[in-house]
Amino acid sequence: GGQIIGTEGASERANLLALAIQKETTIEELAKSDYCYSPPINDCIGPLVVTAETLIRKLR
């Protein structure tokens, strides 16, 4: 499962997280995910990727 808190872009991130769970994506695969981005519109590195990388570091 997962939780998403936020306003702008939260539903998109929730959909990505739901897809990752449905496809049984590992945390390592999620950390290596690549998303389309446009710097004026959104972050270059997605919050799910940052969270996955943080979790990997904490688990080591």
C-alpha positions in Angstrom: 0.0 0.0 0.0 1.0 3.6 0.0 -0.1 7.1 1.0 0.0 10.3 -1.0 -0.5 13.7 0.7 -0.5 16.9 -1.4 -2.4 19.0 -3.8 -0.9 19.6 -7.2 0.1 16.4 -8.9 -1.0 14.2 -6.0 -3.5 12.2 -8.1 -0.9 11.5 -10.8 1.5 10.3 -8.1 -1.2 8.1 -6.6 -1.9 6.6 -10.0 1.8 5.9 -10.5 2.1 4.3 -7.1 -1.1 2.2 -7.7 0.4 0.9 -11.0 3.7 0.1 -9.3 1.9 -1.9 -6.6 -0.2 -3.7 -9.2 2.9 -4.6 -11.2 4.7 -5.7 -8.0 7.5 -3.2 -8.8 10.4 -3.5 -6.4 11.8 -0.5 -4.5 15.0 -0.7 -6.6 12.9 -0.7 -9.8 10.9 2.3 -8.6 14.1 4.1 -7.7 15.4 3.7 -11.3 12.1 4.8 -12.8 12.2 7.5 -15.4 9.4 10.0 -15.9 8.7 12.7 -18.5 9.3 16.1 -17.1 9.4 19.8 -17.9 11.3 21.8 -15.4 8.9 24.8 -15.5 6.0 22.4 -14.7 7.3 19.8 -12.4 10.3 18.3 -10.6 13.1 16.8 -12.6 13.3 13.9 -10.2 9.9 12.6 -9.2 9.0 12.4 -5.5 8.4 8.6 -5.7 11.9 8.1 -7.0 13.4 10.3 -4.3 11.3 8.4 -1.7 12.4 5.0 -3.1 16.1 6.1 -3.0 15.8 7.3 0.6 14.2 4.0 1.6 17.0 2.0 -0.1 19.6 4.0 1.8 17.8 3.5 5.2 17.5 -0.3 4.6 21.2 -0.7 3.9 
